[in-house]
C-alpha cells in the first residue's frame, strides 16, 4: 500500500494540479518516491518521466504541466540515491551506484505498482541517466511502452580529455584500491553554486535559478558529484547499449534529441544507438547545452515538436464525445395546402415563370393610374405592339398554374390583351423605382 509523500513547492515552481506523491518500496525494500499527475481532460495515454542524475521530481514541474495540458497522465519518480528517495551512503551528496541491477528492479516495481492507474498507451520520456536506464530496461525486455523520447541520453560519457579506455582503467584501479564510494573529483564542489555564467547545463537563466531556489527551499533534494562506483556503472550500462543486438528487438519508435554543445555525454554514441534502433530517430538541437528540457524556449521547442509528432502517432487525441444535439438535421415539415402552390412553382422547370411571380409585389395598387396611360402604347402597331406580345407566354405560365385562369383568358380576346398591356407597363414602372 502506498504512503503519502511530500512535494516541494516554491513561488517560481508551484505543484501542478492533480498531483499525488507517494512512497513505494523498491528493490531490497528501499524507500523511493514517485508522483502521479492527472489531467483535467479525458486522458489520451500516460507519460513515464525519468529525470537525469541529480534531478528530483520538482525540477520537472514545468514539463509535467506541458504534458498535462496535452491530456496525459504523468508518472514521475526519483531514482534511488537522489531526490527524496533512499540514499545508500552516509554522505547523502555522493552520487553513488552499485551497478544497474538495482535501478532496473526499481523501475519494474514502479511500473507494476502504478500500472492499473496508467491508461494506455505508455510513452517513456527521460533525460540523461534516465534515458540510459529507460532504454536499458527496454533492451532487457520491458515491452509496455508504445514509444520513447530521450533528451540528451547518457549513451556514452565524456571523460575530460582522457580516452574512454584510459578512463575505464582508472575506474578499475579505484575499485581495486577500495575507492568505489569516493568522489571521482578531488573537489566535488556544490550541487548548485548559483554561478549561471559558468554553468554547462542551460542557457536559460530563469530556469537555472529556479532549480537553485528549489534546492535552497529543500536541501535534501540536492546531490553532488559522482563516485567511482557510479562511473563504473555508467561505463558498463553504456557499453551494453552500444551492442546492436541488444537494440534490434526494440521495435517501437524511439527519438533521441542531442544537445549540440553538450559537455557531459557523448553525442556520437547517441547517433550510433539511433542507427541501430529499428525505428530510431536522431535530432540535433543546435547550440543547446546538456539540459534540453531546461533550455531556452527556442531550443526547448525542438523537444516539444518531436514529442507532439511521436505522441500524434502512438497516442492520438481521443475523439470528442457526441454532443447533445441530434446527429441528423430534423426533417422538413409536411407541406400544407397553403404551401403547396409555392412548392409547385419552385418545382416548375420553367425559370421564366418564377420572375413574374416574384414581381407581383412590384405591381402594387399604385400601378393602375400609370397603366391607363399605357393602353395607347399597347394599341399601336409595329415594334411597340410586338414587344408586349413576346412577353405574354411568360405571363401565361404562372396564370396557368392558378386554378383555371388560362381558359378564362382564352375566351375573352379583347379583355385579355388589355391586362397583357398593363403587365409590361407595370414592369417599366418597377424598373424606374
ROMIVO-582578 format. One record per residue (C-alpha): y, z, x; residue number from 1. Coordinates in steps of 0.05 Angstrom, whole numbers, plus 5000, padded with zeros to 4 digits. Layout:
! residues N
+------+------+------+------+
:    Y :    Z :    X : resi :
+------+------+------+------+
:    Y :    Z :    X :  NUM :
...
+------+------+------+------+
***
This chain:
! residues 433
+------+------+------+------+
:    Y :    Z :    X : resi :
+------+------+------+------+
: 5000 : 5000 : 5000 :    1 :
: 5069 : 4981 : 5026 :    2 :
: 5120 : 5034 : 5042 :    3 :
: 5195 : 5021 : 5034 :    4 :
: 5232 : 5006 : 5099 :    5 :
: 5306 : 5002 : 5114 :    6 :
: 5350 : 4942 : 5126 :    7 :
: 5416 : 4950 : 5164 :    8 :
: 5479 : 4921 : 5133 :    9 :
: 5548 : 4912 : 5165 :   10 :
: 5610 : 4882 : 5132 :   11 :
: 5601 : 4817 : 5171 :   12 :
: 5528 : 4812 : 5151 :   13 :
: 5511 : 4842 : 5082 :   14 :
: 5439 : 4846 : 5059 :   15 :
: 5422 : 4784 : 5017 :   16 :
: 5407 : 4797 : 4944 :   17 :
: 5335 : 4805 : 4922 :   18 :
: 5314 : 4840 : 4987 :   19 :
: 5254 : 4886 : 4992 :   20 :
: 5237 : 4913 : 5061 :   21 :
: 5171 : 4947 : 5075 :   22 :
: 5127 : 4977 : 5129 :   23 :
: 5058 : 4947 : 5136 :   24 :
: 5001 : 4963 : 5184 :   25 :
: 4988 : 4912 : 5238 :   26 :
: 4932 : 4907 : 5289 :   27 :
: 4909 : 4976 : 5312 :   28 :
: 4949 : 5008 : 5256 :   29 :
: 5016 : 4991 : 5288 :   30 :
: 5075 : 5005 : 5240 :   31 :
: 5110 : 4939 : 5231 :   32 :
: 5169 : 4918 : 5188 :   33 :
: 5176 : 4859 : 5141 :   34 :
: 5224 : 4840 : 5085 :   35 :
: 5215 : 4795 : 5024 :   36 :
: 5274 : 4760 : 4993 :   37 :
: 5272 : 4726 : 4925 :   38 :
: 5319 : 4671 : 4900 :   39 :
: 5355 : 4674 : 4833 :   40 :
: 5328 : 4606 : 4813 :   41 :
: 5257 : 4584 : 4800 :   42 :
: 5221 : 4585 : 4868 :   43 :
: 5202 : 4518 : 4898 :   44 :
: 5159 : 4550 : 4953 :   45 :
: 5162 : 4602 : 5008 :   46 :
: 5191 : 4606 : 5079 :   47 :
: 5157 : 4649 : 5131 :   48 :
: 5213 : 4664 : 5181 :   49 :
: 5195 : 4688 : 5251 :   50 :
: 5250 : 4705 : 5300 :   51 :
: 5251 : 4699 : 5375 :   52 :
: 5243 : 4752 : 5428 :   53 :
: 5294 : 4809 : 5417 :   54 :
: 5313 : 4785 : 5347 :   55 :
: 5309 : 4832 : 5287 :   56 :
: 5307 : 4811 : 5214 :   57 :
: 5381 : 4828 : 5205 :   58 :
: 5403 : 4774 : 5253 :   59 :
: 5378 : 4722 : 5203 :   60 :
: 5414 : 4746 : 5140 :   61 :
: 5458 : 4684 : 5140 :   62 :
: 5399 : 4637 : 5150 :   63 :
: 5359 : 4674 : 5096 :   64 :
: 5418 : 4664 : 5048 :   65 :
: 5415 : 4589 : 5061 :   66 :
: 5341 : 4587 : 5044 :   67 :
: 5352 : 4629 : 4981 :   68 :
: 5406 : 4581 : 4958 :   69 :
: 5355 : 4525 : 4964 :   70 :
: 5306 : 4561 : 4918 :   71 :
: 5257 : 4590 : 4969 :   72 :
: 5224 : 4658 : 4972 :   73 :
: 5233 : 4683 : 5044 :   74 :
: 5188 : 4729 : 5083 :   75 :
: 5219 : 4753 : 5149 :   76 :
: 5189 : 4802 : 5198 :   77 :
: 5198 : 4840 : 5263 :   78 :
: 5146 : 4824 : 5316 :   79 :
: 5114 : 4884 : 5348 :   80 :
: 5156 : 4911 : 5405 :   81 :
: 5223 : 4893 : 5374 :   82 :
: 5269 : 4905 : 5314 :   83 :
: 5246 : 4967 : 5278 :   84 :
: 5173 : 4952 : 5290 :   85 :
: 5125 : 4992 : 5334 :   86 :
: 5141 : 4993 : 5409 :   87 :
: 5086 : 5008 : 5458 :   88 :
: 5125 : 5034 : 5518 :   89 :
: 5165 : 5098 : 5527 :   90 :
: 5227 : 5056 : 5544 :   91 :
: 5240 : 5020 : 5479 :   92 :
: 5286 : 4970 : 5512 :   93 :
: 5230 : 4939 : 5553 :   94 :
: 5207 : 4873 : 5523 :   95 :
: 5133 : 4881 : 5536 :   96 :
: 5068 : 4846 : 5513 :   97 :
: 4995 : 4853 : 5529 :   98 :
: 4973 : 4782 : 5514 :   99 :
: 4977 : 4741 : 5450 :  100 :
: 4919 : 4771 : 5411 :  101 :
: 4957 : 4829 : 5380 :  102 :
: 5012 : 4782 : 5358 :  103 :
: 4961 : 4735 : 5326 :  104 :
: 4926 : 4792 : 5290 :  105 :
: 4992 : 4820 : 5265 :  106 :
: 5013 : 4752 : 5238 :  107 :
: 4948 : 4742 : 5200 :  108 :
: 4954 : 4811 : 5169 :  109 :
: 5026 : 4796 : 5150 :  110 :
: 5007 : 4732 : 5113 :  111 :
: 4946 : 4764 : 5080 :  112 :
: 4988 : 4823 : 5057 :  113 :
: 5042 : 4781 : 5024 :  114 :
: 5001 : 4720 : 5004 :  115 :
: 4999 : 4737 : 4930 :  116 :
: 5075 : 4743 : 4928 :  117 :
: 5089 : 4678 : 4965 :  118 :
: 5089 : 4618 : 4919 :  119 :
: 5061 : 4554 : 4950 :  120 :
: 5076 : 4512 : 4987 :  121 :
: 5090 : 4552 : 5050 :  122 :
: 5136 : 4527 : 5105 :  123 :
: 5139 : 4561 : 5173 :  124 :
: 5208 : 4569 : 5205 :  125 :
: 5211 : 4600 : 5274 :  126 :
: 5255 : 4606 : 5335 :  127 :
: 5238 : 4611 : 5409 :  128 :
: 5180 : 4660 : 5419 :  129 :
: 5169 : 4659 : 5344 :  130 :
: 5158 : 4584 : 5348 :  131 :
: 5108 : 4592 : 5403 :  132 :
: 5069 : 4645 : 5365 :  133 :
: 5070 : 4609 : 5298 :  134 :
: 5046 : 4544 : 5329 :  135 :
: 4993 : 4582 : 5367 :  136 :
: 4968 : 4613 : 5302 :  137 :
: 4964 : 4543 : 5272 :  138 :
: 4927 : 4518 : 5333 :  139 :
: 4877 : 4575 : 5324 :  140 :
: 4863 : 4557 : 5252 :  141 :
: 4920 : 4582 : 5207 :  142 :
: 4920 : 4527 : 5155 :  143 :
: 4962 : 4555 : 5098 :  144 :
: 5027 : 4522 : 5119 :  145 :
: 5048 : 4455 : 5088 :  146 :
: 5096 : 4442 : 5145 :  147 :
: 5135 : 4476 : 5201 :  148 :
: 5203 : 4471 : 5234 :  149 :
: 5218 : 4504 : 5301 :  150 :
: 5285 : 4519 : 5333 :  151 :
: 5282 : 4515 : 5410 :  152 :
: 5209 : 4539 : 5410 :  153 :
: 5183 : 4572 : 5473 :  154 :
: 5132 : 4519 : 5493 :  155 :
: 5150 : 4526 : 5567 :  156 :
: 5192 : 4578 : 5605 :  157 :
: 5248 : 4563 : 5654 :  158 :
: 5234 : 4601 : 5718 :  159 :
: 5302 : 4609 : 5750 :  160 :
: 5296 : 4556 : 5804 :  161 :
: 5225 : 4573 : 5824 :  162 :
: 5169 : 4525 : 5808 :  163 :
: 5124 : 4545 : 5749 :  164 :
: 5066 : 4551 : 5797 :  165 :
: 5103 : 4599 : 5843 :  166 :
: 5126 : 4640 : 5783 :  167 :
: 5054 : 4646 : 5759 :  168 :
: 5033 : 4671 : 5827 :  169 :
: 5088 : 4724 : 5825 :  170 :
: 5063 : 4748 : 5757 :  171 :
: 4992 : 4756 : 5782 :  172 :
: 5016 : 4794 : 5843 :  173 :
: 5057 : 4841 : 5799 :  174 :
: 4997 : 4854 : 5755 :  175 :
: 4953 : 4866 : 5815 :  176 :
: 5001 : 4920 : 5840 :  177 :
: 5005 : 4953 : 5772 :  178 :
: 5075 : 4928 : 5755 :  179 :
: 5057 : 4896 : 5689 :  180 :
: 5101 : 4944 : 5650 :  181 :
: 5161 : 4939 : 5696 :  182 :
: 5222 : 4896 : 5685 :  183 :
: 5219 : 4827 : 5716 :  184 :
: 5292 : 4832 : 5737 :  185 :
: 5317 : 4886 : 5784 :  186 :
: 5378 : 4893 : 5739 :  187 :
: 5356 : 4884 : 5667 :  188 :
: 5427 : 4891 : 5640 :  189 :
: 5446 : 4908 : 5569 :  190 :
: 5417 : 4874 : 5508 :  191 :
: 5487 : 4851 : 5489 :  192 :
: 5546 : 4865 : 5534 :  193 :
: 5599 : 4831 : 5489 :  194 :
: 5612 : 4780 : 5545 :  195 :
: 5616 : 4720 : 5499 :  196 :
: 5647 : 4675 : 5552 :  197 :
: 5586 : 4681 : 5598 :  198 :
: 5531 : 4681 : 5545 :  199 :
: 5477 : 4627 : 5544 :  200 :
: 5457 : 4635 : 5471 :  201 :
: 5511 : 4604 : 5428 :  202 :
: 5580 : 4571 : 5428 :  203 :
: 5599 : 4606 : 5363 :  204 :
: 5639 : 4669 : 5378 :  205 :
: 5637 : 4696 : 5307 :  206 :
: 5561 : 4693 : 5303 :  207 :
: 5553 : 4723 : 5373 :  208 :
: 5599 : 4781 : 5358 :  209 :
: 5565 : 4793 : 5291 :  210 :
: 5499 : 4803 : 5327 :  211 :
: 5532 : 4851 : 5375 :  212 :
: 5561 : 4890 : 5316 :  213 :
: 5492 : 4896 : 5284 :  214 :
: 5464 : 4927 : 5348 :  215 :
: 5523 : 4974 : 5351 :  216 :
: 5510 : 4996 : 5279 :  217 :
: 5437 : 5010 : 5294 :  218 :
: 5419 : 5015 : 5368 :  219 :
: 5345 : 5018 : 5352 :  220 :
: 5347 : 4943 : 5337 :  221 :
: 5364 : 4927 : 5409 :  222 :
: 5315 : 4900 : 5461 :  223 :
: 5326 : 4889 : 5535 :  224 :
: 5297 : 4844 : 5589 :  225 :
: 5222 : 4826 : 5592 :  226 :
: 5168 : 4858 : 5634 :  227 :
: 5118 : 4823 : 5679 :  228 :
: 5067 : 4834 : 5625 :  229 :
: 5109 : 4796 : 5574 :  230 :
: 5119 : 4739 : 5624 :  231 :
: 5044 : 4735 : 5636 :  232 :
: 5034 : 4729 : 5560 :  233 :
: 5087 : 4673 : 5557 :  234 :
: 5054 : 4632 : 5612 :  235 :
: 4985 : 4637 : 5581 :  236 :
: 5007 : 4622 : 5510 :  237 :
: 5048 : 4561 : 5530 :  238 :
: 4991 : 4536 : 5574 :  239 :
: 4944 : 4537 : 5514 :  240 :
: 4994 : 4497 : 5473 :  241 :
: 5001 : 4446 : 5529 :  242 :
: 4929 : 4423 : 5517 :  243 :
: 4929 : 4363 : 5469 :  244 :
: 4861 : 4381 : 5440 :  245 :
: 4889 : 4447 : 5414 :  246 :
: 4941 : 4410 : 5373 :  247 :
: 4903 : 4350 : 5347 :  248 :
: 4878 : 4385 : 5283 :  249 :
: 4949 : 4408 : 5262 :  250 :
: 4959 : 4351 : 5213 :  251 :
: 5019 : 4378 : 5174 :  252 :
: 5090 : 4355 : 5191 :  253 :
: 5120 : 4395 : 5249 :  254 :
: 5193 : 4386 : 5271 :  255 :
: 5216 : 4412 : 5338 :  256 :
: 5291 : 4419 : 5349 :  257 :
: 5311 : 4423 : 5422 :  258 :
: 5376 : 4453 : 5448 :  259 :
: 5402 : 4404 : 5499 :  260 :
: 5438 : 4457 : 5542 :  261 :
: 5382 : 4508 : 5537 :  262 :
: 5376 : 4554 : 5598 :  263 :
: 5316 : 4595 : 5575 :  264 :
: 5260 : 4549 : 5552 :  265 :
: 5232 : 4482 : 5576 :  266 :
: 5255 : 4423 : 5535 :  267 :
: 5207 : 4375 : 5569 :  268 :
: 5149 : 4418 : 5545 :  269 :
: 5176 : 4413 : 5474 :  270 :
: 5176 : 4337 : 5479 :  271 :
: 5104 : 4335 : 5504 :  272 :
: 5080 : 4380 : 5447 :  273 :
: 5116 : 4338 : 5395 :  274 :
: 5080 : 4276 : 5422 :  275 :
: 5012 : 4310 : 5417 :  276 :
: 5021 : 4334 : 5345 :  277 :
: 4994 : 4283 : 5295 :  278 :
: 5058 : 4289 : 5253 :  279 :
: 5104 : 4318 : 5306 :  280 :
: 5178 : 4300 : 5309 :  281 :
: 5226 : 4317 : 5365 :  282 :
: 5302 : 4324 : 5351 :  283 :
: 5352 : 4337 : 5407 :  284 :
: 5414 : 4377 : 5388 :  285 :
: 5469 : 4352 : 5435 :  286 :
: 5506 : 4407 : 5475 :  287 :
: 5471 : 4465 : 5440 :  288 :
: 5453 : 4530 : 5474 :  289 :
: 5387 : 4564 : 5460 :  290 :
: 5400 : 4595 : 5392 :  291 :
: 5409 : 4533 : 5349 :  292 :
: 5409 : 4574 : 5284 :  293 :
: 5466 : 4616 : 5310 :  294 :
: 5505 : 4558 : 5339 :  295 :
: 5569 : 4526 : 5313 :  296 :
: 5565 : 4494 : 5244 :  297 :
: 5565 : 4424 : 5274 :  298 :
: 5504 : 4439 : 5317 :  299 :
: 5471 : 4482 : 5265 :  300 :
: 5474 : 4424 : 5216 :  301 :
: 5421 : 4387 : 5257 :  302 :
: 5373 : 4441 : 5235 :  303 :
: 5398 : 4441 : 5163 :  304 :
: 5387 : 4366 : 5155 :  305 :
: 5319 : 4369 : 5187 :  306 :
: 5299 : 4428 : 5143 :  307 :
: 5322 : 4392 : 5079 :  308 :
: 5284 : 4330 : 5100 :  309 :
: 5220 : 4368 : 5113 :  310 :
: 5222 : 4410 : 5050 :  311 :
: 5241 : 4349 : 5009 :  312 :
: 5173 : 4321 : 5029 :  313 :
: 5128 : 4382 : 5025 :  314 :
: 5165 : 4427 : 4975 :  315 :
: 5207 : 4384 : 4928 :  316 :
: 5254 : 4417 : 4879 :  317 :
: 5215 : 4433 : 4815 :  318 :
: 5233 : 4393 : 4753 :  319 :
: 5282 : 4426 : 4706 :  320 :
: 5250 : 4456 : 4643 :  321 :
: 5263 : 4416 : 4579 :  322 :
: 5327 : 4434 : 4542 :  323 :
: 5331 : 4459 : 4470 :  324 :
: 5359 : 4393 : 4445 :  325 :
: 5308 : 4345 : 4415 :  326 :
: 5276 : 4297 : 4465 :  327 :
: 5287 : 4236 : 4419 :  328 :
: 5350 : 4220 : 4381 :  329 :
: 5348 : 4232 : 4305 :  330 :
: 5330 : 4173 : 4261 :  331 :
: 5389 : 4140 : 4224 :  332 :
: 5394 : 4159 : 4151 :  333 :
: 5362 : 4112 : 4100 :  334 :
: 5413 : 4062 : 4073 :  335 :
: 5442 : 4080 : 4005 :  336 :
: 5460 : 4029 : 3951 :  337 :
: 5534 : 4032 : 3970 :  338 :
: 5518 : 4019 : 4044 :  339 :
: 5471 : 3960 : 4030 :  340 :
: 5524 : 3905 : 4025 :  341 :
: 5554 : 3925 : 4092 :  342 :
: 5486 : 3925 : 4126 :  343 :
: 5470 : 3857 : 4096 :  344 :
: 5536 : 3830 : 4122 :  345 :
: 5521 : 3857 : 4191 :  346 :
: 5452 : 3824 : 4189 :  347 :
: 5482 : 3756 : 4169 :  348 :
: 5471 : 3702 : 4223 :  349 :
: 5539 : 3670 : 4210 :  350 :
: 5592 : 3706 : 4253 :  351 :
: 5648 : 3669 : 4215 :  352 :
: 5631 : 3709 : 4153 :  353 :
: 5650 : 3774 : 4188 :  354 :
: 5721 : 3753 : 4203 :  355 :
: 5745 : 3744 : 4131 :  356 :
: 5710 : 3808 : 4111 :  357 :
: 5746 : 3846 : 4167 :  358 :
: 5814 : 3815 : 4149 :  359 :
: 5811 : 3833 : 4076 :  360 :
: 5852 : 3894 : 4094 :  361 :
: 5904 : 3845 : 4122 :  362 :
: 5911 : 3815 : 4053 :  363 :
: 5949 : 3874 : 4027 :  364 :
: 5985 : 3877 : 3959 :  365 :
: 6050 : 3853 : 3992 :  366 :
: 6020 : 3784 : 4004 :  367 :
: 6026 : 3756 : 3933 :  368 :
: 6102 : 3746 : 3939 :  369 :
: 6090 : 3704 : 4001 :  370 :
: 6030 : 3668 : 3972 :  371 :
: 6075 : 3637 : 3917 :  372 :
: 6114 : 3601 : 3970 :  373 :
: 6050 : 3576 : 4000 :  374 :
: 6027 : 3536 : 3939 :  375 :
: 6070 : 3473 : 3953 :  376 :
: 6042 : 3472 : 4023 :  377 :
: 5972 : 3472 : 3994 :  378 :
: 5990 : 3416 : 3945 :  379 :
: 6018 : 3369 : 3998 :  380 :
: 5978 : 3310 : 4023 :  381 :
: 5958 : 3296 : 4094 :  382 :
: 5940 : 3343 : 4151 :  383 :
: 5972 : 3404 : 4119 :  384 :
: 5925 : 3398 : 4060 :  385 :
: 5864 : 3387 : 4103 :  386 :
: 5872 : 3449 : 4146 :  387 :
: 5860 : 3499 : 4090 :  388 :
: 5802 : 3456 : 4065 :  389 :
: 5769 : 3464 : 4134 :  390 :
: 5771 : 3539 : 4127 :  391 :
: 5742 : 3540 : 4057 :  392 :
: 5669 : 3545 : 4080 :  393 :
: 5686 : 3610 : 4117 :  394 :
: 5718 : 3637 : 4054 :  395 :
: 5660 : 3616 : 4010 :  396 :
: 5606 : 3652 : 4052 :  397 :
: 5630 : 3723 : 4040 :  398 :
: 5645 : 3704 : 3968 :  399 :
: 5573 : 3680 : 3961 :  400 :
: 5548 : 3749 : 3982 :  401 :
: 5586 : 3783 : 3927 :  402 :
: 5548 : 3784 : 3862 :  403 :
: 5553 : 3713 : 3833 :  404 :
: 5623 : 3698 : 3859 :  405 :
: 5604 : 3627 : 3882 :  406 :
: 5582 : 3599 : 3814 :  407 :
: 5647 : 3621 : 3781 :  408 :
: 5688 : 3588 : 3836 :  409 :
: 5649 : 3522 : 3828 :  410 :
: 5663 : 3515 : 3754 :  411 :
: 5739 : 3521 : 3758 :  412 :
: 5762 : 3468 : 3807 :  413 :
: 5837 : 3475 : 3799 :  414 :
: 5836 : 3550 : 3798 :  415 :
: 5791 : 3551 : 3859 :  416 :
: 5840 : 3511 : 3900 :  417 :
: 5898 : 3559 : 3888 :  418 :
: 5862 : 3620 : 3916 :  419 :
: 5838 : 3578 : 3973 :  420 :
: 5911 : 3561 : 3989 :  421 :
: 5931 : 3633 : 3984 :  422 :
: 5880 : 3658 : 4035 :  423 :
: 5906 : 3615 : 4092 :  424 :
: 5977 : 3637 : 4074 :  425 :
: 5955 : 3709 : 4077 :  426 :
: 5925 : 3698 : 4146 :  427 :
: 5990 : 3669 : 4172 :  428 :
: 6028 : 3729 : 4145 :  429 :
: 5980 : 3775 : 4181 :  430 :
: 5989 : 3737 : 4245 :  431 :
: 6064 : 3748 : 4243 :  432 :
: 6057 : 3824 : 4239 :  433 :
+------+------+------+------+
***
